[in-house]
Amino acid sequence: MKSMLKSSVFLAGAALAVIAMAPSASAAELRMSWWGGESRHVATQKAIAACGAKYGHTVKGEFTGFDGYLEKLTTQMAGKTEADIIQVNWPWLPLFSKDGKGFADLRTLKDLDLSNWTEADLASGSTNGVLQGLSVSTSGRVFFFNTTTLEKAGVAVPTTWDEFFEMTKTVKEKLGPDYYTFNAVKETAHLLMTLAVTQATGKGMVDPKTNRVAWTPEELAAGIDFLGKLVETGAIRSQKQEAADGNVNLFEKPAWSEGKIAGSYEWDSTYSKYADPLKEGQVLKPVPMLKMTGGKTEGVFRKPSMVFSISKNSKNPEAAAQITNCLLNEPEGIDILGTSRGIPASKAAMARLSNAGEPEVRAANAIVMASEGPTISPFDENPVIRGIIIDTLEEYAYEQINSTEAAEQIIDGVNDALKKFD
């Protein structure tokens, strides 16, 4: 009898020990949705399997390309059928969480180690002060120059816009009128204009206090004129020329691969997309922000490339938090995901990966992180607002309106769009 009692006590104690060691969230069946290319799909499926095994959860992946992802997520959010863990494009946060109630409040989930992000990172993923998404990586626009072309012309990589325009003059004189020193169409033209106004004024486009355009018509018109100067000096081709050629992507242009377009302003994480097409022997380098004479800031356009959010409708938010933390902060997730979503924002991931990833991508990211500028608003990349700006800049390019009229049209249109988020 005593033996049976001792055995029962032992088994009970062992059971309590097992319970104590078990994860805090019970075994759950979760879904995670994301967009990306094949390499990201493969890495993420392996990572959610490893993290799921670690915590005793099953995680089903739902993945696709970027095209159509917003429409699919919009439908799911409206029907409350979204995945437990969701990869969200940062500019979409106001679309799905206007008041900070669209996703779970991540500060309430104890299994997320938020100490791995700076307060600035956490603020960028917050809506109305509520943490709605964790930055997966931080991305920004950086200057890439074909140093082989510049060396051929006998010019140095510019450090200021004044030097850039002098360099352009020399390149065209020595190499010919069919050589251009930069590229700027559609989104890139929009962000170059934004850069010019931000550098001159020290202000981002949207005033966070008023949720309206922070620039005056005169300030914005000067930025639009800056785009005009790029065309007039032959630094870039006009929108008319680009449209006549079918608005081909820069990395698909023969002129780019041949070094006849010597630079551009692109996302740091896209270095390979632009370097790979170059003909053998040509070298593409990321360079520090070109500075404007009398400018008030470098004006870096730095933002979360994407965030991981957790559905407020998830039946197992704590389990979803464990998987999210594993993917972003723990060895099982970090080692498998690597830099498949860019240079990680998590301090733990950065420390563990150390020098992983392409050297030039790391160099470009280092430039972005070291540069200064005002905090970027997610409205800068709002689809409606971007459409207003790009359409107006096209009217300007076709000389249907002047820079003053274009500035007034942009400000009125953007402010009308912003009013819907008051």
CORTA-V871665 format. One record per pair of residues at least 4 apart in sequence whose ideal C-beta (glycine too) atoms are under 7 Angstrom apart, sorted by the first residue. I is the first residue (numbers start at 1). GAP is how many residues later the second one is. D is the distance in Angstrom with one decimal. If there is no record, write none. Layout:
i | gap | d
I | GAP | D
I | GAP | D
This chain:
i | gap | d
1 | 4 | 6.4
2 | 4 | 6.3
3 | 4 | 6.3
4 | 4 | 6.3
5 | 4 | 6.4
6 | 4 | 6.2
7 | 4 | 6.3
8 | 4 | 6.2
9 | 4 | 6.3
10 | 4 | 6.3
11 | 4 | 6.3
12 | 4 | 6.5
13 | 4 | 6.4
14 | 4 | 6.5
15 | 4 | 6.4
16 | 4 | 6.2
17 | 4 | 6.4
18 | 4 | 6.4
23 | 32 | 4.7
23 | 33 | 6.0
23 | 299 | 6.4
24 | 87 | 6.8
24 | 294 | 6.6
25 | 291 | 6.4
25 | 293 | 4.0
25 | 294 | 4.0
25 | 297 | 5.7
27 | 29 | 4.6
27 | 30 | 6.0
28 | 29 | 4.9
28 | 288 | 3.8
28 | 291 | 3.8
29 | 29 | 4.9
30 | 27 | 5.8
30 | 28 | 6.9
30 | 29 | 4.8
30 | 54 | 4.4
30 | 55 | 6.6
30 | 286 | 6.4
30 | 289 | 6.1
30 | 290 | 5.8
30 | 293 | 6.3
31 | 29 | 5.0
31 | 31 | 5.9
31 | 52 | 3.8
31 | 53 | 5.4
32 | 16 | 5.7
32 | 27 | 5.6
32 | 29 | 5.8
32 | 30 | 6.9
32 | 51 | 5.5
32 | 52 | 6.7
32 | 53 | 4.1
33 | 29 | 4.3
33 | 30 | 7.0
33 | 50 | 4.0
33 | 53 | 5.4
33 | 54 | 6.5
34 | 10 | 6.0
34 | 29 | 5.3
34 | 53 | 3.7
35 | 28 | 6.9
35 | 29 | 5.7
35 | 30 | 6.1
35 | 31 | 4.7
35 | 34 | 4.3
35 | 52 | 6.6
36 | 4 | 3.2
36 | 5 | 5.9
36 | 27 | 6.7
38 | 4 | 6.4
39 | 4 | 6.3
39 | 301 | 6.0
40 | 4 | 5.9
40 | 300 | 4.6
40 | 301 | 6.7
41 | 4 | 6.4
41 | 22 | 5.0
42 | 4 | 6.6
43 | 4 | 6.1
43 | 293 | 5.7
43 | 294 | 5.4
43 | 295 | 6.7
43 | 297 | 4.5
44 | 4 | 6.2
44 | 17 | 6.3
44 | 19 | 6.9
44 | 293 | 6.8
45 | 4 | 6.4
45 | 16 | 5.1
46 | 4 | 6.4
46 | 290 | 4.9
47 | 4 | 6.1
47 | 280 | 5.7
47 | 286 | 4.9
47 | 289 | 4.1
47 | 290 | 5.1
48 | 4 | 5.8
48 | 11 | 4.0
48 | 13 | 5.9
48 | 275 | 6.6
49 | 4 | 6.4
50 | 4 | 6.5
50 | 282 | 4.5
50 | 286 | 6.1
51 | 4 | 6.6
51 | 272 | 5.0
51 | 275 | 3.6
51 | 276 | 5.9
51 | 281 | 5.5
51 | 282 | 5.3
52 | 5 | 4.7
52 | 6 | 5.7
52 | 7 | 4.4
52 | 271 | 6.7
54 | 272 | 6.2
54 | 278 | 5.5
55 | 267 | 4.8
55 | 268 | 6.8
55 | 271 | 7.0
57 | 262 | 5.2
57 | 266 | 6.3
59 | 264 | 5.8
62 | 21 | 5.8
64 | 4 | 6.5
64 | 5 | 5.8
68 | 4 | 5.9
69 | 4 | 6.1
70 | 4 | 6.2
70 | 22 | 6.7
71 | 4 | 6.7
72 | 4 | 6.4
73 | 4 | 6.0
73 | 9 | 6.7
74 | 4 | 6.4
75 | 4 | 6.4
76 | 5 | 4.8
76 | 6 | 4.1
77 | 5 | 5.3
77 | 19 | 5.6
80 | 233 | 4.9
82 | 4 | 5.8
82 | 229 | 5.1
82 | 231 | 6.9
83 | 228 | 6.6
84 | 226 | 6.5
84 | 227 | 5.4
84 | 230 | 4.2
84 | 232 | 6.8
84 | 236 | 4.3
85 | 223 | 6.2
85 | 225 | 6.0
85 | 235 | 5.2
85 | 238 | 6.2
85 | 239 | 5.7
86 | 223 | 4.9
86 | 225 | 6.4
87 | 219 | 5.7
87 | 221 | 6.1
88 | 4 | 5.5
88 | 5 | 6.6
88 | 45 | 5.6
88 | 218 | 6.6
88 | 219 | 5.2
88 | 221 | 5.0
89 | 217 | 5.8
90 | 213 | 5.8
90 | 214 | 4.4
90 | 216 | 6.1
90 | 217 | 5.8
90 | 288 | 5.8
91 | 287 | 4.6
91 | 290 | 3.6
91 | 291 | 5.8
92 | 4 | 6.0
93 | 4 | 5.5
93 | 34 | 5.5
93 | 39 | 5.7
93 | 40 | 6.2
93 | 285 | 5.5
94 | 4 | 5.8
94 | 33 | 6.5
94 | 284 | 5.6
94 | 285 | 6.7
94 | 327 | 5.6
96 | 6 | 4.3
97 | 4 | 6.5
97 | 5 | 2.8
97 | 6 | 5.7
97 | 30 | 4.6
97 | 35 | 4.9
98 | 323 | 5.9
99 | 29 | 5.3
100 | 27 | 4.3
100 | 28 | 3.5
100 | 29 | 6.4
100 | 30 | 3.3
100 | 32 | 6.4
102 | 30 | 6.5
103 | 29 | 4.6
103 | 30 | 6.8
103 | 206 | 4.3
103 | 207 | 6.2
103 | 208 | 6.5
103 | 209 | 5.6
104 | 5 | 6.8
104 | 206 | 4.3
104 | 207 | 6.5
104 | 208 | 4.8
104 | 210 | 6.8
104 | 213 | 5.3
105 | 25 | 5.2
105 | 26 | 6.2
106 | 6 | 5.7
106 | 25 | 4.2
106 | 28 | 6.4
106 | 204 | 6.6
107 | 24 | 4.8
109 | 201 | 7.0
109 | 208 | 6.1
109 | 209 | 6.4
109 | 212 | 3.9
111 | 207 | 6.0
111 | 210 | 4.2
111 | 211 | 4.7
111 | 214 | 5.5
112 | 209 | 5.0
112 | 212 | 6.5
112 | 213 | 5.1
113 | 212 | 5.9
113 | 216 | 5.2
114 | 8 | 6.5
116 | 213 | 5.4
116 | 230 | 4.4
116 | 231 | 4.5
116 | 232 | 4.9
117 | 4 | 4.0
117 | 5 | 5.3
117 | 17 | 6.6
117 | 18 | 6.4
117 | 228 | 6.3
117 | 229 | 6.7
119 | 4 | 6.1
120 | 4 | 6.5
121 | 4 | 6.8
121 | 14 | 4.8
121 | 224 | 5.7
122 | 4 | 6.4
122 | 9 | 5.9
124 | 11 | 6.4
124 | 179 | 6.9
124 | 180 | 5.4
125 | 6 | 6.0
125 | 7 | 6.1
125 | 8 | 4.2
125 | 9 | 5.9
125 | 10 | 5.6
125 | 179 | 6.3
125 | 182 | 5.1
126 | 4 | 5.9
126 | 5 | 5.1
126 | 6 | 6.3
127 | 5 | 5.1
132 | 177 | 5.8
133 | 174 | 2.8
133 | 175 | 6.4
133 | 176 | 4.3
134 | 173 | 5.8
134 | 174 | 5.2
134 | 194 | 6.4
135 | 169 | 3.8
135 | 172 | 5.7
135 | 210 | 4.2
136 | 169 | 6.6
136 | 170 | 5.1
136 | 171 | 6.4
136 | 172 | 5.9
136 | 192 | 6.9
136 | 205 | 4.9
136 | 208 | 7.0
136 | 209 | 6.4
137 | 168 | 4.7
137 | 204 | 5.2
137 | 205 | 3.4
137 | 206 | 5.7
137 | 207 | 5.6
137 | 208 | 5.4
138 | 164 | 6.4
138 | 166 | 6.1
138 | 167 | 6.8
138 | 207 | 5.0
138 | 231 | 6.9
139 | 128 | 5.4
139 | 129 | 6.0
139 | 130 | 5.4
139 | 164 | 6.4
139 | 166 | 3.8
139 | 203 | 5.8
140 | 128 | 5.7
140 | 160 | 5.6
140 | 161 | 5.7
140 | 162 | 3.9
140 | 163 | 6.8
140 | 228 | 3.4
141 | 50 | 5.8
141 | 124 | 5.5
141 | 125 | 6.7
141 | 126 | 6.2
141 | 160 | 4.5
142 | 124 | 7.0
142 | 126 | 4.8
142 | 144 | 5.1
142 | 222 | 4.8
142 | 225 | 5.3
142 | 226 | 5.6
143 | 120 | 6.4
143 | 122 | 5.7
143 | 143 | 6.9
143 | 144 | 5.0
143 | 146 | 6.9
143 | 147 | 6.2
144 | 119 | 6.1
144 | 120 | 5.5
144 | 122 | 5.9
144 | 127 | 7.0
144 | 130 | 6.0
144 | 140 | 5.4
144 | 141 | 6.9
144 | 142 | 5.7
145 | 5 | 6.3
145 | 12 | 5.5
145 | 117 | 6.1
145 | 118 | 4.3
145 | 140 | 5.9
145 | 142 | 5.6
146 | 4 | 6.8
146 | 113 | 5.1
146 | 116 | 4.7
146 | 117 | 6.6
146 | 136 | 5.9
146 | 138 | 5.6
147 | 4 | 6.0
147 | 10 | 6.5
147 | 136 | 5.0
147 | 138 | 5.2
148 | 4 | 6.4
148 | 111 | 5.9
148 | 133 | 6.6
148 | 134 | 4.3
148 | 135 | 5.2
149 | 4 | 6.6
149 | 110 | 4.2
149 | 113 | 4.3
150 | 5 | 5.1
150 | 7 | 6.2
150 | 112 | 6.2
152 | 23 | 6.6
153 | 17 | 5.9
153 | 18 | 4.5
153 | 21 | 4.7
153 | 22 | 5.3
154 | 20 | 6.7
155 | 12 | 4.7
155 | 15 | 5.1
155 | 16 | 6.4
157 | 130 | 5.3
158 | 5 | 3.8
158 | 6 | 4.2
158 | 9 | 5.2
158 | 132 | 6.0
159 | 4 | 5.9
159 | 129 | 6.9
159 | 131 | 6.7
159 | 132 | 6.7
160 | 4 | 6.9
160 | 130 | 6.0
160 | 131 | 4.9
160 | 133 | 6.6
161 | 4 | 6.6
161 | 129 | 5.3
161 | 131 | 5.3
162 | 4 | 6.6
162 | 131 | 5.8
163 | 4 | 6.0
164 | 4 | 6.5
164 | 126 | 5.8
165 | 4 | 6.8
165 | 68 | 5.7
166 | 4 | 6.6
167 | 4 | 6.2
167 | 14 | 6.3
168 | 4 | 6.4
168 | 13 | 4.5
168 | 65 | 5.5
168 | 66 | 6.4
168 | 67 | 4.6
169 | 4 | 6.4
170 | 4 | 6.0
171 | 4 | 5.5
171 | 8 | 5.4
171 | 10 | 5.5
171 | 91 | 6.7
172 | 4 | 6.9
172 | 5 | 5.7
172 | 7 | 6.0
172 | 62 | 5.5
175 | 4 | 4.3
177 | 57 | 6.9
178 | 82 | 6.1
179 | 81 | 5.2
180 | 54 | 6.8
180 | 55 | 6.5
180 | 56 | 6.0
180 | 57 | 6.2
180 | 80 | 6.8
180 | 81 | 5.0
180 | 82 | 6.9
181 | 54 | 5.0
181 | 81 | 4.8
181 | 82 | 5.7
182 | 48 | 6.5
182 | 53 | 4.8
182 | 54 | 5.0
182 | 81 | 5.0
182 | 82 | 6.4
183 | 5 | 6.5
183 | 53 | 6.2
183 | 67 | 5.0
183 | 78 | 5.4
183 | 81 | 4.3
184 | 4 | 5.0
184 | 5 | 4.5
184 | 8 | 5.1
184 | 43 | 6.8
184 | 46 | 6.1
184 | 52 | 4.7
185 | 4 | 5.5
185 | 54 | 6.5
185 | 57 | 4.9
185 | 62 | 6.5
186 | 204 | 5.8
187 | 4 | 6.3
188 | 4 | 6.1
188 | 76 | 6.8
188 | 77 | 5.8
189 | 4 | 6.4
189 | 38 | 6.0
189 | 204 | 5.7
190 | 4 | 6.4
190 | 196 | 6.5
190 | 199 | 5.1
190 | 200 | 5.6
190 | 203 | 6.5
191 | 4 | 6.2
191 | 74 | 6.6
191 | 110 | 6.0
192 | 4 | 6.5
192 | 35 | 6.5
192 | 73 | 5.8
193 | 4 | 6.6
193 | 30 | 4.6
193 | 31 | 6.0
193 | 33 | 6.8
193 | 34 | 5.4
193 | 200 | 6.9
194 | 4 | 6.0
194 | 11 | 6.1
194 | 107 | 6.9
195 | 4 | 6.1
195 | 104 | 5.1
195 | 106 | 6.7
196 | 4 | 6.4
196 | 27 | 4.2
196 | 30 | 4.1
197 | 4 | 5.9
197 | 18 | 5.6
197 | 22 | 5.7
197 | 23 | 5.9
197 | 25 | 7.0
197 | 26 | 3.6
198 | 5 | 6.5
198 | 6 | 6.1
198 | 99 | 6.5
198 | 101 | 3.7
198 | 175 | 6.4
198 | 176 | 6.6
199 | 93 | 4.3
199 | 96 | 4.1
199 | 98 | 6.0
199 | 99 | 6.9
199 | 100 | 4.1
200 | 19 | 6.9
200 | 22 | 6.5
200 | 92 | 6.1
200 | 95 | 5.8
201 | 14 | 6.5
201 | 18 | 5.3
201 | 95 | 6.4
202 | 94 | 3.4
202 | 95 | 4.8
202 | 172 | 6.7
203 | 11 | 4.5
203 | 12 | 6.4
203 | 171 | 6.2
204 | 10 | 6.4
204 | 170 | 4.2
204 | 171 | 6.6
204 | 172 | 6.0
204 | 173 | 6.1
205 | 8 | 6.2
205 | 9 | 6.4
205 | 10 | 6.6
205 | 172 | 6.9
205 | 175 | 5.6
206 | 5 | 6.7
206 | 7 | 6.6
206 | 8 | 6.3
206 | 171 | 4.0
206 | 173 | 5.0
206 | 174 | 6.7
206 | 212 | 7.0
207 | 5 | 5.8
207 | 7 | 3.9
208 | 169 | 6.5
211 | 207 | 5.3
211 | 210 | 6.5
211 | 211 | 6.3
212 | 203 | 5.2
212 | 206 | 5.9
213 | 198 | 4.8
213 | 201 | 5.3
213 | 202 | 5.7
215 | 4 | 4.4
215 | 5 | 4.7
217 | 4 | 6.0
217 | 187 | 6.7
217 | 190 | 4.5
217 | 191 | 5.3
217 | 194 | 6.1
218 | 4 | 6.7
219 | 4 | 7.0
220 | 4 | 6.5
220 | 187 | 3.9
220 | 190 | 6.4
220 | 191 | 6.5
221 | 4 | 6.3
221 | 182 | 4.3
221 | 183 | 4.9
221 | 186 | 4.1
222 | 4 | 6.7
224 | 4 | 6.8
224 | 172 | 6.0
224 | 179 | 4.2
224 | 182 | 5.3
224 | 183 | 6.1
225 | 4 | 6.4
225 | 178 | 4.9
226 | 4 | 6.9
228 | 4 | 6.1
228 | 175 | 6.8
229 | 4 | 6.0
230 | 5 | 4.5
230 | 6 | 4.6
231 | 5 | 5.9
231 | 7 | 4.9
237 | 4 | 4.2
237 | 5 | 5.7
238 | 159 | 6.3
239 | 4 | 6.1
239 | 155 | 6.0
239 | 158 | 3.5
239 | 159 | 6.9
240 | 4 | 6.4
240 | 157 | 6.8
240 | 158 | 6.7
241 | 4 | 6.7
242 | 5 | 5.5
243 | 4 | 6.0
248 | 4 | 5.2
248 | 5 | 5.4
250 | 6 | 5.4
250 | 14 | 5.9
250 | 24 | 6.9
251 | 5 | 6.4
251 | 22 | 5.3
251 | 23 | 5.2
251 | 26 | 5.2
253 | 8 | 6.7
254 | 4 | 5.9
255 | 5 | 4.1
255 | 6 | 5.0
256 | 5 | 4.8
256 | 21 | 6.5
257 | 20 | 4.6
257 | 21 | 5.7
257 | 22 | 5.6
258 | 21 | 6.2
259 | 23 | 5.2
264 | 10 | 6.8
266 | 4 | 5.2
266 | 8 | 6.2
268 | 18 | 6.8
268 | 93 | 6.6
268 | 96 | 3.7
268 | 97 | 4.8
268 | 100 | 5.1
269 | 36 | 6.6
269 | 73 | 4.4
269 | 92 | 6.3
270 | 4 | 6.4
271 | 4 | 5.6
271 | 15 | 6.7
271 | 87 | 6.6
271 | 89 | 5.0
271 | 90 | 4.9
271 | 93 | 5.6
272 | 4 | 5.4
272 | 86 | 6.5
274 | 10 | 6.2
275 | 9 | 4.4
275 | 85 | 6.9
278 | 4 | 4.2
278 | 6 | 6.1
286 | 74 | 6.2
286 | 77 | 5.4
286 | 78 | 3.7
286 | 81 | 5.8
288 | 79 | 5.6
289 | 9 | 4.3
289 | 11 | 6.2
289 | 82 | 5.1
291 | 4 | 6.0
291 | 7 | 6.5
297 | 75 | 6.0
297 | 76 | 5.1
297 | 77 | 6.7
298 | 73 | 4.7
298 | 74 | 5.4
298 | 75 | 5.7
299 | 74 | 4.6
300 | 68 | 6.1
300 | 71 | 3.7
300 | 72 | 6.5
300 | 73 | 4.1
301 | 75 | 6.0
302 | 66 | 5.4
302 | 71 | 6.8
302 | 74 | 6.5
303 | 73 | 4.9
304 | 41 | 6.9
305 | 36 | 6.9
305 | 37 | 5.2
306 | 35 | 6.7
308 | 16 | 5.4
308 | 20 | 6.8
310 | 4 | 6.0
310 | 7 | 5.8
310 | 10 | 4.8
310 | 11 | 6.4
310 | 14 | 6.5
314 | 6 | 5.2
316 | 4 | 6.1
317 | 4 | 6.2
318 | 4 | 6.7
319 | 4 | 6.7
320 | 4 | 6.2
321 | 4 | 6.1
322 | 4 | 6.3
323 | 4 | 6.4
324 | 4 | 6.3
325 | 4 | 5.1
325 | 5 | 6.4
326 | 4 | 4.4
326 | 6 | 5.7
326 | 7 | 4.6
327 | 6 | 3.7
327 | 10 | 6.4
328 | 5 | 6.4
328 | 18 | 4.9
328 | 21 | 6.4
329 | 17 | 5.5
329 | 19 | 4.6
329 | 20 | 6.8
330 | 4 | 6.6
331 | 4 | 5.6
331 | 21 | 6.6
333 | 4 | 5.8
334 | 14 | 7.0
334 | 15 | 4.6
334 | 18 | 5.0
334 | 19 | 6.5
337 | 4 | 6.7
338 | 15 | 6.6
338 | 18 | 5.7
339 | 4 | 6.1
339 | 14 | 6.9
339 | 17 | 5.8
339 | 18 | 3.9
343 | 14 | 6.3
343 | 19 | 6.6
343 | 22 | 4.5
344 | 5 | 3.6
344 | 6 | 5.7
344 | 9 | 6.7
346 | 4 | 6.6
347 | 4 | 6.2
348 | 4 | 6.3
349 | 4 | 5.9
357 | 4 | 5.4
357 | 5 | 5.6
358 | 4 | 6.8
359 | 4 | 6.2
360 | 4 | 6.3
361 | 4 | 6.3
362 | 4 | 6.2
363 | 4 | 6.8
364 | 4 | 6.7
365 | 4 | 6.2
366 | 4 | 6.0
367 | 4 | 6.2
376 | 4 | 5.6
378 | 4 | 7.0
379 | 6 | 5.8
379 | 39 | 6.4
381 | 5 | 6.1
382 | 4 | 6.4
382 | 35 | 6.9
383 | 4 | 6.3
384 | 4 | 6.7
384 | 33 | 5.1
385 | 4 | 6.6
385 | 29 | 5.3
385 | 32 | 5.2
386 | 4 | 6.0
387 | 4 | 5.9
388 | 4 | 6.3
388 | 22 | 6.4
388 | 25 | 4.1
388 | 26 | 5.9
388 | 29 | 6.7
389 | 4 | 6.2
389 | 21 | 5.6
390 | 4 | 6.5
391 | 4 | 6.8
392 | 4 | 6.5
392 | 14 | 5.2
392 | 17 | 5.1
392 | 18 | 5.1
393 | 4 | 6.3
393 | 13 | 6.9
394 | 4 | 6.4
395 | 5 | 4.4
395 | 6 | 5.0
395 | 11 | 6.7
396 | 5 | 5.7
396 | 7 | 6.5
396 | 10 | 4.4
401 | 4 | 4.0
401 | 5 | 5.2
401 | 8 | 6.9
402 | 4 | 6.9
403 | 4 | 6.2
404 | 4 | 6.6
405 | 4 | 6.2
406 | 4 | 6.3
407 | 4 | 6.3
408 | 4 | 6.2
409 | 4 | 6.1
410 | 4 | 5.9
411 | 4 | 6.1
412 | 4 | 6.5
413 | 4 | 6.6
414 | 4 | 6.2
415 | 4 | 6.6
